[in-house]
Amino acid sequence: DGGITQSPKYLFRKEGQNVTLSCEQNLNHDAMYWYRQDPGQGLRLIYYSQIVNDFQKGDIAEGYSVSREKKESFPLTVTSAQKNPTAFYLCASSASGTAYGYTFGSGTRLTVV
Amino acid sequence: KQEVTQIPAALSVPEGENLVLNCSFTDSAIYNLQWFRQDPGKGLTSLLLIQSSQREQTSGRLNASLDKSSGRSTLYIAASQPGDSATYLCAVHAGNNRKLIWGLGTSLAVNP
């Protein structure tokens, strides 16, 4: 079945550590996105990529980094510069064009310990 | 600036009721609108996608309508079941950068 796989499901980060969240899709979608979800707030866009080897900052990119070396993969690194990283992170993808909707992964819950 | 509002924020109904969830947006220049469902601690599941040229979409007990001129969409759930309990989110796709603008969601509880 086609879909988006996020791993790990739960991740714990120590102070000062960088961690990387994985997102893989087999939908042949060109565009991929990373969102952050906090209780009581709407989804906020961190980074997005519309094509391989290209990506743009979203609304809250500070303290995060991404790469898009393969069409199928869009990993997100939460760096030590992100002061409040505890949140639920969601990856999504979509086909090119405005006629298509988004497909989401199951999410990664990151906790600072 | 596009803003999306969902009312009510929370809803509790007895099993079997038909119900309507509302989503309003401030700018009618949209490409499409998508309804999602999110169970606690889970990712988002796409329910219905309505293109800007469409008036409604149906999937099983779900029906979503779109009225661009008034900036409103409704999600109608027929014969609600306890398994429908979840948070329902609507998102509007607008702008050249393919960004989705999100509402805060409606938390639905269907009581047996």
Boltz contact constraints between the chains, C-beta under 6 A:
constraints:
  - contact:
      token1: [A, 42]
      token2: [B, 102]
      max_distance: 6.0
  - contact:
      token1: [A, 42]
      token2: [B, 104]
      max_distance: 6.0
  - contact:
      token1: [A, 43]
      token2: [B, 102]
      max_distance: 6.0
  - contact:
      token1: [A, 90]
      token2: [B, 43]
      max_distance: 6.0
  - contact:
      token1: [A, 98]
      token2: [B, 31]
      max_distance: 6.0
  - contact:
      token1: [A, 101]
      token2: [B, 34]
      max_distance: 6.0
  - contact:
      token1: [A, 101]
      token2: [B, 46]
      max_distance: 6.0
  - contact:
      token1: [A, 101]
      token2: [B, 49]
      max_distance: 6.0
  - contact:
      token1: [A, 104]
      token2: [B, 43]
      max_distance: 6.0
  - contact:
      token1: [A, 104]
      token2: [B, 44]
      max_distance: 6.0
  - contact:
      token1: [A, 105]
      token2: [B, 43]
      max_distance: 6.0
  - contact:
      token1: [A, 106]
      token2: [B, 43]
      max_distance: 6.0
  - contact:
      token1: [A, 107]
      token2: [B, 43]
      max_distance: 6.0
